[in-house]
Amino acid sequence: MTDPIAVEIFLPSILHPAAGGQSSVNVEATTVQGCLDALAAAHPQIATHLFDDGGALRQHVNIFWNDRSTRWLESLDVAVSPGDSITVLQAVSGG
């Protein structure tokens, strides 16, 4: 088992209130999925914005691991490394 790595998760402004007004949150985990789970555990209001009722990432939520979109990964169970960051972006539509 690998020791958890500290990772900073950057949040869009719409999620700042659900994170106590913070624009980023530090979590410790071993994978990208683990980081998102730790974020949701620390700030439960964020979970409803990120995950659907089945626990899957909502379609309109984009996650970037460093500069790489996770949409093209087979799984979010990829190992994080020291210095990694995650950015949450929510698609906005309308006119």
N, CA, C and O atoms as a Tinker XYZ file with bonds, in Angstrom:
   380  protein
     1  N      0.850000   -1.189000    0.000000    73     2
     2  CA     0.000000    0.000000    0.000000    64     1     3
     3  C      0.887000    1.241000    0.000000    63     2     4     5
     4  O      1.868000    1.309000    0.742000    81     3
     5  N      0.553000    2.191000   -0.806000    73     3     6
     6  CA     1.302000    3.430000   -0.939000    64     5     7
     7  C      0.799000    4.455000    0.074000    63     6     8     9
     8  O     -0.391000    4.503000    0.383000    81     7
     9  N      1.710000    5.265000    0.583000    73     7    10
    10  CA     1.309000    6.335000    1.497000    64     9    11
    11  C      0.555000    7.413000    0.731000    63    10    12    13
    12  O      0.886000    7.696000   -0.421000    81    11
    13  N     -0.450000    8.016000    1.350000    73    11    14
    14  CA    -1.194000    9.097000    0.691000    64    13    15
    15  C     -0.281000   10.279000    0.360000    63    14    16    17
    16  O      0.676000   10.570000    1.078000    81    15
    17  N     -0.600000   10.941000   -0.732000    73    15    18
    18  CA     0.134000   12.099000   -1.230000    64    17    19
    19  C     -0.752000   13.333000   -1.041000    63    18    20    21
    20  O     -1.960000   13.266000   -1.269000    81    19
    21  N     -0.171000   14.436000   -0.632000    73    19    22
    22  CA    -0.914000   15.697000   -0.523000    64    21    23
    23  C     -1.119000   16.273000   -1.921000    63    22    24    25
    24  O     -0.167000   16.447000   -2.682000    81    23
    25  N     -2.368000   16.562000   -2.243000    73    23    26
    26  CA    -2.731000   17.092000   -3.554000    64    25    27
    27  C     -3.654000   18.289000   -3.345000    63    26    28    29
    28  O     -4.559000   18.244000   -2.512000    81    27
    29  N     -3.424000   19.347000   -4.097000    73    27    30
    30  CA    -4.299000   20.518000   -4.040000    64    29    31
    31  C     -5.346000   20.407000   -5.138000    63    30    32    33
    32  O     -5.024000   20.171000   -6.303000    81    31
    33  N     -6.610000   20.583000   -4.747000    73    31    34
    34  CA    -7.720000   20.551000   -5.700000    64    33    35
    35  C     -8.242000   21.971000   -5.851000    63    34    36    37
    36  O     -8.664000   22.596000   -4.878000    81    35
    37  N     -8.210000   22.474000   -7.082000    73    35    38
    38  CA    -8.703000   23.815000   -7.391000    64    37    39
    39  C    -10.165000   23.726000   -7.799000    63    38    40    41
    40  O    -10.549000   22.858000   -8.583000    81    39
    41  N    -10.974000   24.624000   -7.264000    73    39    42
    42  CA   -12.420000   24.588000   -7.459000    64    41    43
    43  C    -12.905000   25.794000   -8.251000    63    42    44    45
    44  O    -12.337000   26.881000   -8.140000    81    43
    45  N    -13.959000   25.607000   -9.054000    73    43    46
    46  CA   -14.555000   26.762000   -9.729000    64    45    47
    47  C    -15.278000   27.635000   -8.706000    63    46    48    49
    48  O    -15.660000   27.163000   -7.636000    81    47
    49  N    -15.460000   28.892000   -9.038000    73    47    50
    50  CA   -16.060000   29.835000   -8.081000    64    49    51
    51  C    -17.440000   29.398000   -7.606000    63    50    52    53
    52  O    -17.828000   29.711000   -6.480000    81    51
    53  N    -18.181000   28.688000   -8.431000    73    51    54
    54  CA   -19.512000   28.242000   -8.027000    64    53    55
    55  C    -19.461000   27.252000   -6.861000    63    54    56    57
    56  O    -20.444000   27.114000   -6.134000    81    55
    57  N    -18.336000   26.562000   -6.671000    73    55    58
    58  CA   -18.196000   25.605000   -5.573000    64    57    59
    59  C    -17.509000   26.183000   -4.339000    63    58    60    61
    60  O    -17.424000   25.502000   -3.317000    81    59
    61  N    -17.022000   27.405000   -4.402000    73    59    62
    62  CA   -16.351000   28.000000   -3.240000    64    61    63
    63  C    -17.233000   27.991000   -1.991000    63    62    64    65
    64  O    -16.744000   27.634000   -0.919000    81    63
    65  N    -18.515000   28.370000   -2.082000    73    63    66
    66  CA   -19.342000   28.348000   -0.864000    64    65    67
    67  C    -19.450000   26.959000   -0.232000    63    66    68    69
    68  O    -19.489000   26.839000    0.992000    81    67
    69  N    -19.500000   25.916000   -1.052000    73    67    70
    70  CA   -19.605000   24.547000   -0.534000    64    69    71
    71  C    -18.308000   24.076000    0.111000    63    70    72    73
    72  O    -18.285000   23.064000    0.812000    81    71
    73  N    -17.221000   24.820000   -0.131000    73    71    74
    74  CA   -15.918000   24.491000    0.455000    64    73    75
    75  C    -15.517000   25.531000    1.493000    63    74    76    77
    76  O    -14.330000   25.766000    1.714000    81    75
    77  N    -16.502000   26.151000    2.125000    73    75    78
    78  CA   -16.207000   27.141000    3.153000    64    77    79
    79  C    -15.556000   28.398000    2.615000    63    78    80    81
    80  O    -14.815000   29.073000    3.330000    81    79
    81  N    -15.830000   28.719000    1.341000    73    79    82
    82  CA   -15.287000   29.925000    0.729000    64    81    83
    83  C    -13.901000   29.744000    0.129000    63    82    84    85
    84  O    -13.322000   30.698000   -0.392000    81    83
    85  N    -13.371000   28.547000    0.195000    73    83    86
    86  CA   -12.024000   28.291000   -0.314000    64    85    87
    87  C    -12.037000   28.085000   -1.830000    63    86    88    89
    88  O    -12.967000   27.496000   -2.380000    81    87
    89  N    -10.993000   28.578000   -2.493000    73    87    90
    90  CA   -10.850000   28.356000   -3.932000    64    89    91
    91  C    -10.087000   27.077000   -4.232000    63    90    92    93
    92  O    -10.106000   26.584000   -5.360000    81    91
    93  N     -9.415000   26.541000   -3.220000    73    91    94
    94  CA    -8.740000   25.252000   -3.368000    64    93    95
    95  C     -8.753000   24.541000   -2.021000    63    94    96    97
    96  O     -8.862000   25.162000   -0.964000    81    95
    97  N     -8.638000   23.223000   -2.095000    73    95    98
    98  CA    -8.675000   22.382000   -0.904000    64    97    99
    99  C     -7.528000   21.382000   -1.011000    63    98   100   101
   100  O     -7.307000   20.802000   -2.074000    81    99
   101  N     -6.810000   21.183000    0.070000    73    99   102
   102  CA    -5.754000   20.178000    0.103000    64   101   103
   103  C     -6.315000   18.883000    0.675000    63   102   104   105
   104  O     -6.980000   18.880000    1.711000    81   103
   105  N     -6.036000   17.784000   -0.016000    73   103   106
   106  CA    -6.461000   16.462000    0.428000    64   105   107
   107  C     -5.258000   15.532000    0.369000    63   106   108   109
   108  O     -4.224000   15.871000   -0.206000    81   107
   109  N     -5.406000   14.362000    0.968000    73   107   110
   110  CA    -4.372000   13.336000    0.875000    64   109   111
   111  C     -5.005000   12.054000    0.378000    63   110   112   113
   112  O     -6.011000   11.598000    0.922000    81   111
   113  N     -4.417000   11.471000   -0.657000    73   111   114
   114  CA    -4.921000   10.234000   -1.239000    64   113   115
   115  C     -3.819000    9.621000   -2.094000    63   114   116   117
   116  O     -2.732000   10.184000   -2.224000    81   115
   117  N     -4.114000    8.469000   -2.671000    73   115   118
   118  CA    -3.130000    7.800000   -3.523000    64   117   119
   119  C     -3.512000    7.830000   -5.000000    63   118   120   121
   120  O     -2.674000    7.570000   -5.864000    81   119
   121  N     -4.791000    8.151000   -5.295000    73   119   122
   122  CA    -5.265000    8.190000   -6.685000    64   121   123
   123  C     -6.097000    9.443000   -6.917000    63   122   124   125
   124  O     -6.497000   10.123000   -5.972000    81   123
   125  N     -6.349000    9.737000   -8.180000    73   123   126
   126  CA    -7.228000   10.861000   -8.512000    64   125   127
   127  C     -8.612000   10.626000   -7.918000    63   126   128   129
   128  O     -9.190000   11.533000   -7.320000    81   127
   129  N     -9.151000    9.414000   -8.077000    73   127   130
   130  CA   -10.461000    9.098000   -7.502000    64   129   131
   131  C    -10.442000    9.283000   -5.987000    63   130   132   133
   132  O    -11.386000    9.823000   -5.412000    81   131
   133  N     -9.381000    8.840000   -5.354000    73   131   134
   134  CA    -9.246000    8.994000   -3.910000    64   133   135
   135  C     -9.241000   10.456000   -3.494000    63   134   136   137
   136  O     -9.792000   10.810000   -2.452000    81   135
   137  N     -8.622000   11.304000   -4.303000    73   135   138
   138  CA    -8.611000   12.742000   -4.018000    64   137   139
   139  C    -10.019000   13.311000   -4.087000    63   138   140   141
   140  O    -10.421000   14.093000   -3.226000    81   139
   141  N    -10.768000   12.919000   -5.109000    73   139   142
   142  CA   -12.144000   13.408000   -5.237000    64   141   143
   143  C    -13.018000   12.891000   -4.108000    63   142   144   145
   144  O    -13.870000   13.614000   -3.591000    81   143
   145  N    -12.807000   11.646000   -3.728000    73   143   146
   146  CA   -13.561000   11.079000   -2.599000    64   145   147
   147  C    -13.224000   11.809000   -1.301000    63   146   148   149
   148  O    -14.113000   12.082000   -0.495000    81   147
   149  N    -11.938000   12.129000   -1.094000    73   147   150
   150  CA   -11.521000   12.860000    0.108000    64   149   151
   151  C    -12.113000   14.271000    0.119000    63   150   152   153
   152  O    -12.506000   14.780000    1.168000    81   151
   153  N    -12.171000   14.893000   -1.056000    73   151   154
   154  CA   -12.791000   16.216000   -1.169000    64   153   155
   155  C    -14.259000   16.139000   -0.774000    63   154   156   157
   156  O    -14.744000   16.965000   -0.001000    81   155
   157  N    -14.964000   15.147000   -1.306000    73   155   158
   158  CA   -16.395000   14.984000   -1.007000    64   157   159
   159  C    -16.624000   14.657000    0.465000    63   158   160   161
   160  O    -17.614000   15.097000    1.051000    81   159
   161  N    -15.722000   13.892000    1.064000    73   159   162
   162  CA   -15.859000   13.552000    2.489000    64   161   163
   163  C    -15.635000   14.780000    3.366000    63   162   164   165
   164  O    -16.322000   14.967000    4.370000    81   163
   165  N    -14.678000   15.611000    2.985000    73   163   166
   166  CA   -14.366000   16.811000    3.766000    64   165   167
   167  C    -15.414000   17.910000    3.573000    63   166   168   169
   168  O    -15.654000   18.715000    4.472000    81   167
   169  N    -16.030000   17.932000    2.396000    73   167   170
   170  CA   -17.014000   18.965000    2.057000    64   169   171
   171  C    -18.209000   18.290000    1.377000    63   170   172   173
   172  O    -18.321000   18.319000    0.152000    81   171
   173  N    -19.097000   17.686000    2.163000    73   171   174
   174  CA   -20.208000   16.892000    1.613000    64   173   175
   175  C    -21.099000   17.628000    0.614000    63   174   176   177
   176  O    -21.677000   17.000000   -0.273000    81   175
   177  N    -21.219000   18.942000    0.745000    73   175   178
   178  CA   -22.058000   19.683000   -0.203000    64   177   179
   179  C    -21.483000   19.628000   -1.618000    63   178   180   181
   180  O    -22.220000   19.755000   -2.596000    81   179
   181  N    -20.184000   19.442000   -1.725000    73   179   182
   182  CA   -19.547000   19.360000   -3.040000    64   181   183
   183  C    -19.919000   18.058000   -3.735000    63   182   184   185
   184  O    -20.014000   18.013000   -4.962000    81   183
   185  N    -20.128000   17.000000   -2.961000    73   183   186
   186  CA   -20.397000   15.681000   -3.544000    64   185   187
   187  C    -21.573000   15.715000   -4.506000    63   186   188   189
   188  O    -21.510000   15.092000   -5.566000    81   187
   189  N    -22.646000   16.424000   -4.167000    73   187   190
   190  CA   -23.821000   16.457000   -5.039000    64   189   191
   191  C    -23.535000   17.176000   -6.357000    63   190   192   193
   192  O    -24.203000   16.928000   -7.361000    81   191
   193  N    -22.554000   18.056000   -6.350000    73   191   194
   194  CA   -22.178000   18.762000   -7.581000    64   193   195
   195  C    -21.269000   17.907000   -8.457000    63   194   196   197
   196  O    -21.259000   18.067000   -9.678000    81   195
   197  N    -20.507000   17.002000   -7.849000    73   195   198
   198  CA   -19.545000   16.200000   -8.600000    64   197   199
   199  C    -20.092000   14.851000   -9.047000    63   198   200   201
   200  O    -19.825000   14.409000  -10.165000    81   199
   201  N    -20.866000   14.191000   -8.167000    73   199   202
   202  CA   -21.271000   12.805000   -8.413000    64   201   203
   203  C    -22.781000   12.668000   -8.533000    63   202   204   205
   204  O    -23.537000   13.379000   -7.872000    81   203
   205  N    -23.214000   11.733000   -9.396000    73   203   206
   206  CA   -24.641000   11.445000   -9.509000    64   205   207
   207  C    -25.051000   10.472000   -8.404000    63   206   208   209
   208  O    -24.223000   10.097000   -7.573000    81   207
   209  N    -26.317000   10.063000   -8.386000    73   207   210
   210  CA   -26.824000    9.184000   -7.334000    64   209   211
   211  C    -26.116000    7.832000   -7.297000    63   210   212   213
   212  O    -26.076000    7.184000   -6.251000    81   211
   213  N    -25.565000    7.405000   -8.418000    73   211   214
   214  CA   -24.845000    6.137000   -8.482000    64   213   215
   215  C    -23.371000    6.255000   -8.125000    63   214   216   217
   216  O    -22.649000    5.258000   -8.131000    81   215
   217  N    -22.919000    7.469000   -7.814000    73   215   218
   218  CA   -21.538000    7.677000   -7.435000    64   217   219
   219  C    -20.600000    7.965000   -8.595000    63   218   220   221
   220  O    -19.398000    8.133000   -8.392000    81   219
   221  N    -21.139000    8.023000   -9.821000    73   219   222
   222  CA   -20.319000    8.326000  -10.995000    64   221   223
   223  C    -20.154000    9.839000  -11.136000    63   222   224   225
   224  O    -21.014000   10.611000  -10.711000    81   223
   225  N    -19.059000   10.241000  -11.728000    73   223   226
   226  CA   -18.807000   11.656000  -11.982000    64   225   227
   227  C    -19.880000   12.184000  -12.927000    63   226   228   229
   228  O    -20.160000   11.571000  -13.958000    81   227
   229  N    -20.474000   13.310000  -12.580000    73   227   230
   230  CA   -21.519000   13.894000  -13.429000    64   229   231
   231  C    -20.926000   14.252000  -14.800000    63   230   232   233
   232  O    -19.754000   14.607000  -14.916000    81   231
   233  N    -21.757000   14.149000  -15.813000    73   231   234
   234  CA   -21.323000   14.358000  -17.188000    64   233   235
   235  C    -20.794000   15.772000  -17.427000    63   234   236   237
   236  O    -19.864000   15.952000  -18.213000    81   235
   237  N    -21.363000   16.766000  -16.772000    73   235   238
   238  CA   -20.969000   18.153000  -17.010000    64   237   239
   239  C    -19.745000   18.578000  -16.190000    63   238   240   241
   240  O    -19.317000   19.729000  -16.280000    81   239
   241  N    -19.186000   17.676000  -15.405000    73   239   242
   242  CA   -18.018000   17.986000  -14.582000    64   241   243
   243  C    -16.757000   17.501000  -15.300000    63   242   244   245
   244  O    -16.657000   16.337000  -15.689000    81   243
   245  N    -15.809000   18.405000  -15.467000    73   243   246
   246  CA   -14.527000   18.063000  -16.082000    64   245   247
   247  C    -13.450000   18.122000  -15.009000    63   246   248   249
   248  O    -13.361000   19.083000  -14.245000    81   247
   249  N    -12.643000   17.086000  -14.969000    73   247   250
   250  CA   -11.565000   16.998000  -13.998000    64   249   251
   251  C    -10.240000   16.988000  -14.760000    63   250   252   253
   252  O    -10.051000   16.211000  -15.696000    81   251
   253  N     -9.338000   17.860000  -14.344000    73   251   254
   254  CA    -8.003000   17.883000  -14.920000    64   253   255
   255  C     -7.007000   17.459000  -13.851000    63   254   256   257
   256  O     -6.996000   17.998000  -12.745000    81   255
   257  N     -6.188000   16.505000  -14.192000    73   255   258
   258  CA    -5.109000   16.020000  -13.328000    64   257   259
   259  C     -3.847000   16.633000  -13.912000    63   258   260   261
   260  O     -3.402000   16.267000  -14.999000    81   259
   261  N     -3.282000   17.572000  -13.165000    73   259   262
   262  CA    -2.233000   18.442000  -13.683000    64   261   263
   263  C     -2.829000   19.134000  -14.918000    63   262   264   265
   264  O     -3.832000   19.833000  -14.775000    81   263
   265  N     -2.277000   18.977000  -16.090000    73   263   266
   266  CA    -2.839000   19.622000  -17.285000    64   265   267
   267  C     -3.577000   18.636000  -18.185000    63   266   268   269
   268  O     -3.900000   18.960000  -19.328000    81   267
   269  N     -3.841000   17.451000  -17.681000    73   267   270
   270  CA    -4.428000   16.389000  -18.501000    64   269   271
   271  C     -5.895000   16.171000  -18.139000    63   270   272   273
   272  O     -6.232000   15.979000  -16.971000    81   271
   273  N     -6.757000   16.201000  -19.143000    73   271   274
   274  CA    -8.168000   15.910000  -18.911000    64   273   275
   275  C     -8.323000   14.444000  -18.556000    63   274   276   277
   276  O     -7.785000   13.573000  -19.240000    81   275
   277  N     -9.053000   14.173000  -17.492000    73   275   278
   278  CA    -9.264000   12.787000  -17.079000    64   277   279
   279  C    -10.343000   12.113000  -17.923000    63   278   280   281
   280  O    -10.553000   10.905000  -17.819000    81   279
   281  N    -11.018000   12.884000  -18.745000    73   279   282
   282  CA   -12.072000   12.325000  -19.591000    64   281   283
   283  C    -11.512000   11.226000  -20.501000    63   282   284   285
   284  O    -12.237000   10.308000  -20.886000    81   283
   285  N    -10.246000   11.317000  -20.837000    73   283   286
   286  CA    -9.638000   10.364000  -21.763000    64   285   287
   287  C     -8.921000    9.221000  -21.049000    63   286   288   289
   288  O     -8.331000    8.357000  -21.697000    81   287
   289  N     -8.969000    9.214000  -19.736000    73   287   290
   290  CA    -8.383000    8.111000  -18.984000    64   289   291
   291  C     -9.390000    6.968000  -18.883000    63   290   292   293
   292  O    -10.599000    7.202000  -18.870000    81   291
   293  N     -8.902000    5.755000  -18.813000    73   291   294
   294  CA    -9.796000    4.609000  -18.646000    64   293   295
   295  C    -10.462000    4.615000  -17.280000    63   294   296   297
   296  O    -11.575000    4.114000  -17.118000    81   295
   297  N     -9.772000    5.186000  -16.296000    73   295   298
   298  CA   -10.251000    5.160000  -14.917000    64   297   299
   299  C     -9.623000    6.331000  -14.165000    63   298   300   301
   300  O     -8.579000    6.851000  -14.557000    81   299
   301  N    -10.281000    6.735000  -13.076000    73   299   302
   302  CA    -9.706000    7.761000  -12.202000    64   301   303
   303  C     -8.814000    7.141000  -11.130000    63   302   304   305
   304  O     -8.323000    7.840000  -10.245000    81   303
   305  N     -8.609000    5.842000  -11.212000    73   303   306
   306  CA    -7.758000    5.141000  -10.253000    64   305   307
   307  C     -6.289000    5.184000  -10.671000    63   306   308   309
   308  O     -5.584000    4.178000  -10.584000    81   307
   309  N     -5.833000    6.347000  -11.123000    73   307   310
   310  CA    -4.428000    6.534000  -11.479000    64   309   311
   311  C     -3.706000    7.158000  -10.294000    63   310   312   313
   312  O     -4.257000    8.013000   -9.601000    81   311
   313  N     -2.494000    6.734000  -10.068000    73   311   314
   314  CA    -1.721000    7.182000   -8.910000    64   313   315
   315  C     -1.333000    8.652000   -9.038000    63   314   316   317
   316  O     -0.941000    9.119000  -10.107000    81   315
   317  N     -1.450000    9.360000   -7.931000    73   315   318
   318  CA    -0.973000   10.736000   -7.875000    64   317   319
   319  C      0.459000   10.740000   -7.337000    63   318   320   321
   320  O      0.890000    9.815000   -6.648000    81   319
   321  N      1.178000   11.811000   -7.675000    73   319   322
   322  CA     2.570000   11.967000   -7.259000    64   321   323
   323  C      2.737000   13.297000   -6.547000    63   322   324   325
   324  O      1.910000   14.193000   -6.716000    81   323
   325  N      3.788000   13.443000   -5.758000    73   323   326
   326  CA     4.032000   14.732000   -5.110000    64   325   327
   327  C      4.078000   15.861000   -6.145000    63   326   328   329
   328  O      4.691000   15.728000   -7.204000    81   327
   329  N      3.426000   16.956000   -5.819000    73   327   330
   330  CA     3.388000   18.106000   -6.718000    64   329   331
   331  C      2.214000   18.108000   -7.679000    63   330   332   333
   332  O      1.991000   19.095000   -8.379000    81   331
   333  N      1.447000   17.001000   -7.724000    73   331   334
   334  CA     0.277000   16.948000   -8.597000    64   333   335
   335  C     -0.817000   17.886000   -8.088000    63   334   336   337
   336  O     -0.886000   18.200000   -6.900000    81   335
   337  N     -1.657000   18.319000   -9.006000    73   335   338
   338  CA    -2.834000   19.102000   -8.639000    64   337   339
   339  C     -4.008000   18.613000   -9.475000    63   338   340   341
   340  O     -3.836000   17.997000  -10.527000    81   339
   341  N     -5.190000   18.902000   -8.983000    73   339   342
   342  CA    -6.426000   18.547000   -9.676000    64   341   343
   343  C     -7.259000   19.811000   -9.795000    63   342   344   345
   344  O     -7.365000   20.593000   -8.850000    81   343
   345  N     -7.844000   19.999000  -10.957000    73   343   346
   346  CA    -8.719000   21.157000  -11.184000    64   345   347
   347  C    -10.093000   20.643000  -11.563000    63   346   348   349
   348  O    -10.228000   19.794000  -12.444000    81   347
   349  N    -11.116000   21.164000  -10.891000    73   347   350
   350  CA   -12.501000   20.826000  -11.178000    64   349   351
   351  C    -13.080000   21.967000  -11.995000    63   350   352   353
   352  O    -13.009000   23.129000  -11.594000    81   351
   353  N    -13.655000   21.629000  -13.144000    73   351   354
   354  CA   -14.352000   22.619000  -13.964000    64   353   355
   355  C    -15.743000   22.093000  -14.245000    63   354   356   357
   356  O    -15.921000   20.913000  -14.549000    81   355
   357  N    -16.725000   22.968000  -14.143000    73   355   358
   358  CA   -18.096000   22.582000  -14.459000    64   357   359
   359  C    -18.500000   23.285000  -15.745000    63   358   360   361
   360  O    -18.353000   24.500000  -15.880000    81   359
   361  N    -19.008000   22.507000  -16.681000    73   359   362
   362  CA   -19.458000   23.068000  -17.949000    64   361   363
   363  C    -20.646000   23.990000  -17.676000    63   362   364   365
   364  O    -21.507000   23.696000  -16.847000    81   363
   365  N    -20.667000   25.095000  -18.386000    73   363   366
   366  CA   -21.742000   26.060000  -18.244000    64   365   367
   367  C    -22.399000   26.200000  -19.607000    63   366   368   369
   368  O    -21.717000   26.334000  -20.623000    81   367
   369  N    -23.712000   26.167000  -19.626000    73   367   370
   370  CA   -24.423000   26.330000  -20.879000    64   369   371
   371  C    -25.519000   27.361000  -20.696000    63   370   372   373
   372  O    -25.830000   27.776000  -19.580000    81   371
   373  N    -26.071000   27.746000  -21.769000    73   371   374
   374  CA   -27.144000   28.732000  -21.723000    64   373   375
   375  C    -26.904000   29.791000  -22.770000    63   374   376   377
   376  O    -25.977000   29.709000  -23.575000    81   375
   377  N    -27.743000   30.761000  -22.736000    73   375   378
   378  CA   -27.554000   31.786000  -23.766000    64   377   379
   379  C    -28.284000   33.029000  -23.429000    63   378   380
   380  O    -28.235000   33.998000  -24.187000    81   379
